Amino acid sequence: MMLALMTRVVLRHTGRPVRAPRAMAWAGAAMFAAALLRVGGGVAALGNSAMAVAAVLWLAPFVVYLVLYAAMLAAPSLPRSAQPQPA
């Protein structure tokens, strides 16, 4: 949820269309898989390797976010259209 909100805020506040790249959908899926693996690792006692894979799957979406959005955050915002913004 946090990454989805951060994605929307960056796109909106930099004047870009609010459409997340396909890579962010994959990042969300990786984060969900990490959560399932972590719960499964704890309940089914899958071991430390399952927790390590879960940690990598959890970190990957943040790396994807950084790669996709760092340049947008560092650059000036795009010009906004003259349309009134919804409340």
Buried (B, 14 or more C-beta within 10 A) or exposed (E): EEBBEBBEEBBEEBEEEEEBEEEBEEBBEBBEBBEEBBEEBEEEEBEEEBBEBBEEBBEBBBEBBEEBBEEBEEEEEEEEEEEEEEE
